[in-house]
Amino acid sequence: MLASGLARLNYNYKHKYYVTASFRADGSSKFPKNNRWGFFPSASVAWTFTNEGWMKNLTWWNNGKIRFSWGETGNNRTSTPYDYYTRFVSLPGDNNNQDYVRDGQTVSGYFRYNMPNDDLRWETTEQTDLGLDLAFLDNRISITADIYQKNTRDLLLQATMPSSSGYETSMINVGSIRNRGFELSVNVVPVRLKNFTWTSTFNFGMNNNKVTGLSMNQTTLISTVNWNSRYTSQTPYITKIGMPTGLMYGFRYLGTYKLDEFTNGTLLKEGIPYLESMTRNTVGPGDPKYADINGDGVINDSDRTIIGVGQPLHTGGWNNTFNFYGFDLNVFFSWSYGNDILNANRLMFEYYDGSQLNQFGSMRNAFSVNRNPESDIPRAGARGMQYYSCRRRRFIPAIEDSNPWLHYPWPDIGKSEDFLSPSLPHRRQLVYHYKLFRT
């Protein structure tokens, strides 16, 4: 249950100077009684300098405003409404059930499912923003620019707990994150005629993201992703103080083991690192080769390192709308540049293990002793393929998406109930949609 109250004060002096102050109180049943309420103030000021007397003669300059704002907002999105107290659950028939036998009958057993947290509280984001709004030539050119800083503290996270605690997970407030950035939006109407209008909008944004704190004196936090049973025990993401969120964590991929690294083509030579989960005798030509970061001769969890960054250097988009005699043609491009993604498709479709799973065409160039002995694509049936590594990381190119569409709002030509029925939407509008490409 959520209860809220809001008070706001607005002041406007001659449409030049604006002051706004607000205070919000939110109470959520997702938090314990002593932390149930969160209080979030905000304030802003603005100056519309184009309404000053010395701007009146500049008729081509339609709007000019400088804005400054500060405020706090809250987040209560826990995994369930019951995360702050202990839940008792039963799993009858499950391999991990706590059932027991009494008087010859199987009785469902109950156990504590999660660790209670009497200190669970609101996640709070504090934001400061400085902005500029400009418009020219009968509003045919408008520009909006903002620089901002957002500090989020008491982040809500379903965190993995150490086995010594007796629990698998607990909802906790884990730390703080800082975001600093710049956003720019430019809207232009290059052509405005009686039956034809072209509107173009360009936007650009840069954001610097950094973890500024974790809970319980931690300096790092590792995370799992549950999507396939083969990989649930691994930790593909890591969070470190002083670094951005979304860091990918795994082995550094070096290629494949080549024939000259083996004695008689079968036994890996001394001094060449190999996975600790395997023996030297089981490593074969064409198996994946990972970097031995600490130089101890074996590759294990101590050799995992940062292999990718999920935060982009910049993002943006360019939208064009053409209106001609009632038809709207829209062409939109967007990009996200400089970030990586964890390419799970390569984990599944470049891991031929005889499971009859269809593979990527790149497997045609996989390592083969006789056909392709220099390939860095692991052989079919290779051992050691089940680990996250930079081979499964993918760099996002600049242009990410293009989405043109054509729309015409058909006029109503009748008022009969059948004609206007929602089951006949094609009679009201015609839509053409085609995806150019997606990376």
C-alpha positions in Angstrom: 0.0 0.0 0.0 1.2 3.5 -0.8 0.0 6.8 0.7 1.2 10.1 -0.5 0.9 13.8 0.2 2.1 16.8 -1.9 2.3 20.5 -1.2 3.5 23.0 -3.9 4.0 26.7 -4.1 4.4 28.6 -7.4 5.3 32.2 -7.9 5.4 34.1 -11.2 6.5 37.7 -11.5 5.5 39.4 -14.8 6.2 36.1 -16.7 9.9 36.8 -16.2 10.8 35.3 -12.9 9.5 31.9 -11.7 9.9 30.2 -8.3 8.5 26.7 -7.5 8.9 24.8 -4.2 7.3 21.5 -3.3 7.3 18.9 -0.6 6.3 15.3 -1.0 5.7 12.6 1.7 5.3 9.0 0.7 4.5 6.1 2.9 4.9 2.5 1.8 4.0 -0.8 3.4 7.0 -2.3 1.8 9.3 -0.9 4.5 9.3 -1.5 8.3 7.4 0.9 10.6 10.4 3.0 11.5 11.3 3.7 7.8 7.9 3.6 6.3 7.7 7.3 5.4 10.1 9.1 3.0 10.2 12.9 2.6 11.3 14.5 -0.7 11.6 18.3 -1.1 12.3 20.1 -4.3 12.8 23.7 -5.6 13.4 25.5 -8.9 13.9 29.0 -10.2 13.8 30.3 -13.8 14.3 33.5 -15.7 12.6 34.2 -19.0 15.0 36.9 -20.3 13.2 37.3 -23.6 10.4 39.0 -21.7 12.7 41.7 -20.5 12.2 45.2 -22.0 15.6 45.2 -23.7 14.6 42.0 -25.7 11.4 43.4 -27.1 12.9 44.6 -30.4 14.4 41.2 -31.2 11.3 39.8 -32.8 13.1 36.9 -34.3 14.0 35.6 -30.8 10.9 33.9 -29.5 12.0 32.4 -26.2 14.9 32.4 -23.9 14.9 30.8 -20.5 17.5 29.8 -17.9 16.4 27.2 -15.4 17.9 25.8 -12.2 16.3 23.1 -10.1 17.1 20.8 -7.2 15.0 18.0 -5.7 14.8 14.5 -4.3 12.7 11.6 -5.4 12.1 8.2 -3.8 11.9 4.6 -5.0 10.2 1.7 -3.2 10.6 -1.0 -5.9 11.5 -4.0 -3.8 11.3 -7.5 -5.2 8.1 -8.3 -3.3 6.0 -6.4 -0.8 7.3 -8.6 2.0 11.1 -8.3 1.7 11.8 -6.7 5.1 10.5 -9.5 7.2 11.1 -13.3 7.2 8.9 -15.4 5.0 8.3 -19.1 5.8 7.7 -21.2 2.7 7.1 -24.8 1.8 8.3 -26.7 -1.3 6.5 -30.0 -1.3 7.9 -32.5 -3.8 10.9 -30.3 -4.6 14.4 -31.7 -4.2 15.2 -28.9 -1.7 12.0 -29.4 0.4 12.0 -29.6 4.1 9.4 -32.3 4.3 9.5 -34.9 7.1 7.7 -38.0 8.2 5.4 -38.1 11.2 3.3 -41.1 12.2 4.0 -42.7 8.9 2.8 -39.6 6.9 4.8 -37.1 4.9 4.3 -33.7 6.4 5.3 -30.5 4.5 8.1 -28.7 6.2 8.5 -24.9 6.3 11.7 -23.0 6.4 12.9 -19.4 6.4 13.2 -18.2 2.9 14.9 -14.8 3.2 16.8 -12.8 5.8 14.8 -10.1 7.5 15.9 -6.5 7.3 14.5 -4.1 9.9 16.6 -1.3 8.5 15.2 -1.5 4.9 14.4 2.1 3.7 13.5 4.2 0.7 16.0 4.6 -2.1 16.6 8.3 -2.7 17.8 10.2 -5.7 19.0 13.8 -5.3 19.2 15.7 -8.6 20.6 19.2 -9.5 19.9 20.5 -13.0 20.9 23.7 -14.9 19.1 24.2 -18.2 18.7 26.6 -21.1 15.7 26.9 -23.5 15.9 28.9 -26.7 13.6 29.4 -29.7 14.0 31.4 -32.8 12.2 32.4 -36.1 8.6 31.8 -35.1 9.7 28.7 -33.1 11.0 27.0 -36.2 14.3 26.5 -34.4 14.3 25.5 -30.7 17.1 24.3 -28.5 17.1 22.7 -25.1 20.3 22.0 -23.1 20.8 20.6 -19.7 23.7 19.7 -17.4 22.8 17.6 -14.4 24.1 15.6 -11.5 22.2 12.8 -9.8 23.2 11.1 -6.6 21.3 8.0 -5.7 21.8 6.6 -2.2 20.4 3.6 -0.3 20.0 1.6 -3.5 17.6 -1.3 -3.2 19.0 -4.7 -4.3 18.2 -8.3 -3.8 21.7 -9.2 -2.8 23.4 -12.6 -2.7 24.3 -13.4 0.9 27.3 -15.5 2.2 26.5 -19.1 2.9 27.5 -18.6 6.5 24.4 -16.4 7.0 22.1 -19.3 6.4 20.2 -17.5 3.6 20.7 -17.2 -0.1 19.5 -13.6 -0.6 18.3 -10.6 1.2 16.8 -7.2 0.2 19.2 -4.5 1.4 20.2 -0.9 0.7 23.6 -1.5 -0.9 25.2 1.9 -1.5 25.2 4.9 -3.7 25.7 6.0 -7.4 26.6 9.3 -9.0 25.5 10.3 -12.5 26.8 13.4 -14.2 25.8 14.3 -17.7 24.8 16.7 -20.5 21.8 16.5 -22.8 21.0 18.5 -25.9 17.9 18.6 -28.1 17.5 20.6 -31.3 14.2 20.9 -33.1 14.1 22.5 -36.6 11.2 23.0 -39.1 13.2 23.4 -42.4 10.1 23.5 -44.6 6.6 24.7 -43.6 4.2 25.0 -46.6 0.5 24.7 -47.0 0.5 21.0 -47.7 4.0 20.0 -46.8 5.9 20.2 -43.5 9.3 18.7 -42.6 10.2 18.6 -38.9 13.6 17.4 -37.8 14.7 16.7 -34.2 18.2 15.8 -33.0 19.1 14.8 -29.5 22.5 14.0 -27.9 23.4 12.9 -24.4 26.5 12.0 -22.5 26.4 10.5 -19.0 29.3 9.7 -16.6 28.3 7.0 -14.1 30.3 6.0 -11.0 29.6 3.9 -8.0 30.4 6.0 -4.9 29.7 3.5 -2.1 28.6 0.0 -1.2 27.2 -1.4 2.0 28.9 -3.3 4.8 32.3 -1.9 3.9 32.4 -3.7 0.6 34.6 -2.5 -2.2 33.1 -5.0 -4.8 29.8 -6.7 -5.5 29.4 -9.6 -7.9 26.1 -10.6 -9.5 24.7 -13.7 -11.2 22.2 -13.9 -14.0 19.7 -16.7 -14.1 19.0 -17.5 -17.7 20.5 -21.0 -18.3 21.3 -23.7 -15.8 24.8 -24.0 -17.3 25.8 -20.5 -16.3 23.8 -19.8 -13.1 26.7 -20.5 -10.8 28.9 -17.9 -12.6 29.1 -14.1 -11.9 29.2 -12.2 -15.2 28.8 -8.8 -13.6 30.8 -6.9 -11.0 30.3 -3.6 -9.3 33.4 -1.7 -7.9 33.6 1.6 -6.0 34.9 4.4 -8.2 33.9 2.6 -11.5 30.7 2.7 -13.6 27.9 0.2 -13.1 27.4 -2.6 -15.6 31.0 -3.9 -15.6 31.2 -7.4 -17.2 33.3 -9.9 -15.4 35.0 -13.0 -16.8 38.1 -14.5 -18.4 40.2 -12.7 -21.0 40.1 -14.8 -24.2 43.4 -15.3 -26.0 42.3 -17.7 -28.8 42.7 -21.4 -29.0 45.4 -23.8 -28.1 47.5 -24.6 -31.2 49.3 -27.8 -32.2 52.8 -26.4 -31.4 51.8 -26.0 -27.7 51.5 -29.8 -27.4 53.9 -32.7 -27.2 53.1 -35.2 -29.9 49.9 -33.2 -30.5 48.2 -34.6 -27.4 49.9 -33.5 -24.1 50.0 -29.7 -23.2 53.6 -28.6 -22.7 54.8 -27.6 -19.3 54.5 -23.9 -18.4 51.4 -23.3 -20.5 48.5 -22.3 -18.3 45.3 -24.3 -18.3 41.9 -24.3 -16.6 42.0 -25.5 -13.0 38.8 -27.4 -13.6 40.6 -29.5 -16.2 43.9 -31.4 -16.1 46.8 -31.0 -18.5 45.9 -34.3 -20.0 42.4 -33.3 -20.9 43.3 -30.0 -22.7 43.4 -30.5 -26.5 44.2 -28.5 -29.6 41.3 -26.2 -30.5 40.2 -25.7 -26.9 39.7 -22.1 -25.7 42.7 -20.4 -24.1 42.3 -17.9 -21.4 44.7 -15.4 -19.8 46.5 -16.3 -16.6 46.2 -12.9 -15.0 48.1 -13.6 -11.8 50.7 -15.9 -13.5 50.3 -18.9 -11.2 50.1 -21.4 -14.0 46.4 -22.2 -13.7 43.3 -20.4 -14.7 40.7 -20.1 -12.0 38.4 -17.5 -10.3 41.5 -15.4 -9.4 42.0 -14.7 -13.1 38.6 -13.2 -13.8 38.8 -9.6 -14.7 36.7 -6.8 -16.2 36.0 -7.7 -19.8 33.5 -5.0 -20.8 31.6 -1.9 -19.8 27.8 -1.6 -20.2 27.7 2.2 -20.0 27.8 4.0 -23.4 30.1 7.0 -24.1 27.2 8.8 -25.7 23.7 8.2 -27.0 21.5 10.1 -29.4 18.9 10.1 -32.1 17.7 11.9 -35.2 14.0 12.0 -36.0 12.5 13.4 -39.2 8.7 13.7 -39.9 7.3 14.6 -43.3 3.7 15.6 -43.6 2.2 15.7 -47.1 -1.5 16.1 -47.7 -2.4 14.3 -44.5 0.2 11.6 -44.8 2.9 11.3 -42.2 6.3 9.7 -43.0 8.6 9.3 -40.1 12.3 8.2 -40.3 14.1 7.8 -37.0 17.7 6.9 -36.3 19.2 6.3 -32.8 22.6 5.2 -31.5 24.4 4.0 -28.4 28.1 4.3 -28.8 31.0 2.9 -26.8 29.2 0.3 -24.6 29.5 -3.5 -24.6 26.9 -6.1 -24.3 27.2 -9.7 -23.1 26.4 -11.7 -26.2 24.7 -14.8 -24.8 23.9 -15.9 -28.4 27.5 -16.7 -28.9 27.5 -18.7 -25.6 24.7 -20.9 -27.0 25.3 -21.0 -30.7 29.1 -21.3 -30.8 29.3 -24.1 -28.3 28.8 -27.3 -30.3 28.6 -30.1 -27.8 26.5 -32.6 -29.7 23.2 -31.3 -28.3 21.8 -30.8 -31.8 21.5 -27.1 -31.2 21.6 -25.1 -34.4 24.9 -23.2 -34.6 26.1 -19.8 -36.0 27.7 -19.9 -39.5 31.0 -18.9 -37.9 31.3 -22.5 -36.8 32.3 -23.3 -40.4 35.6 -21.6 -39.6 36.1 -23.4 -36.3 39.5 -24.9 -35.4 40.2 -28.2 -37.1 43.5 -30.1 -36.9 43.5 -30.9 -40.6 41.4 -28.2 -42.1 41.8 -25.0 -40.1 44.6 -25.4 -37.5 45.2 -21.6 -37.0 41.6 -20.7 -36.2 40.8 -18.9 -33.0 37.2 -20.2 -33.0 37.1 -23.2 -30.7 36.6 -26.6 -32.2 33.4 -28.6 -32.1 33.1 -30.3 -28.7 35.8 -28.1 -27.2 36.3 -28.2 -23.4 36.2 -25.1 -21.3 33.6 -23.3 -23.3 31.1 -22.8 -20.5 32.7 -19.6 -19.1 32.0 -16.0 -19.6 34.9 -14.3 -21.4 35.6 -11.3 -23.6 34.9 -13.5 -26.6 31.3 -13.3 -25.6 31.4 -9.5 -25.3 30.0 -7.4 -28.2 30.8 -3.8 -28.9 27.8 -1.6 -29.9 28.3 0.3 -33.1 27.2 3.9 -33.6 23.9 3.5 -35.5 21.7 1.1 -33.5 18.3 1.3 -35.0 16.3 2.8 -37.9 12.5 2.8 -37.9 10.7 4.5 -40.8 6.9 4.4 -40.8 4.1 5.9 -42.9 0.7 6.9 -41.4 -2.5 8.3 -42.8 -5.4 9.2 -40.5 -8.4 8.1 -42.5 -11.5 10.3 -41.9 -14.6 8.9 -40.4 -17.0 8.2 -43.3 -19.8 6.7 -41.2 -21.1 6.4 -37.7 -22.3 2.9 -37.8 -21.3 0.8 -34.9 -19.9 -2.0 -37.1 -17.6 0.4 -39.1 -16.1 2.0 -36.0 -15.7 -1.3 -34.2 -12.2 -1.8 -32.6 -12.1 -5.1 -34.5 -11.6 -3.1 -37.7 -8.7 -0.7 -37.0 -7.4 -1.0 -40.6 -10.4 1.1 -41.8 -9.3 4.0 -39.6 -5.6 4.2 -40.3 -3.0 2.8 -42.6 0.4 2.0 -41.2 3.6 1.1 -43.1 6.4 -0.2 -40.8 9.7 -1.5 -41.9 12.9 -2.2 -39.9 16.0 -1.2 -41.8 18.5 -2.9 -39.6 19.3 -3.6 -36.0 22.8 -4.5 -34.6 
